[in-house]
Amino acid sequence: MGKGNQKLRILYLQDIFSRRSDENHVFSAEQICEILQDDYGISAERKAIYGDIEALQDYGMEIVNTRSPVRGYYLKSRRFEPAEVRLLTDAVLAAKFISPKKTKSLVYKTGSLLSESQEEMLRRQVYVNSSVKCSNEELYEIISALSDAIEQKVQVQFEYSKRKLEKRFVRRFTSKIFIVNPYALIWSNDHYY
């Protein structure tokens, strides 16, 4: 076993606690050694695991040593609790300006803030209704560009198009070019302004 992999052990241990453990999924030091060996090819002694857990606790991770109902360790609190991730997920699902593709991506990313079992439970409760979602996949680039323009205090130019449906379903488009000084992005009435 190379020393480089041993140096990564504490990072893998952090991942194990973040993604695999919670109050219902507790791991003993022996089980952690097995996971490190089987999944990452890193051999470790129990004593080394105890030292790594202590270092992670010193770093700020709230890793708890429980004795009941099962003896072992788990991550008690995360940056986001399951209810907070659920609120974020619901906001993403409700936002009509987010496309179905980006909605699924954001729901996946927010779910990764939880343990795998908590994420799985959240996913079983999530449904993306594509019929009320925007189809504009460029929205994120536009928001990013506007945010950069606000930060750099520069003007932006955009073309505003208006579509009119006339008799016999003939479409007419009118457009006008605007140059503006953006100073804030506001989400109101399910639109970005």
Salt bridges, closest charged atoms under 4 A:
ASP22 OD1 - HIS25 ND1 2.88
GLU30 OE2 - ARG46 NE 3.47
ASP39 OD2 - ARG20 NH2 2.47
ASP52 OD2 - ARG9 NE 2.54
ASP90 OD1 - ARG86 NE 2.93
GLU119 OE1 - ARG19 NH2 2.53
GLU119 OE2 - ARG123 NH2 2.18
GLU120 OE2 - ARG124 NH1 3.23
GLU166 OE1 - ARG172 NE 2.68
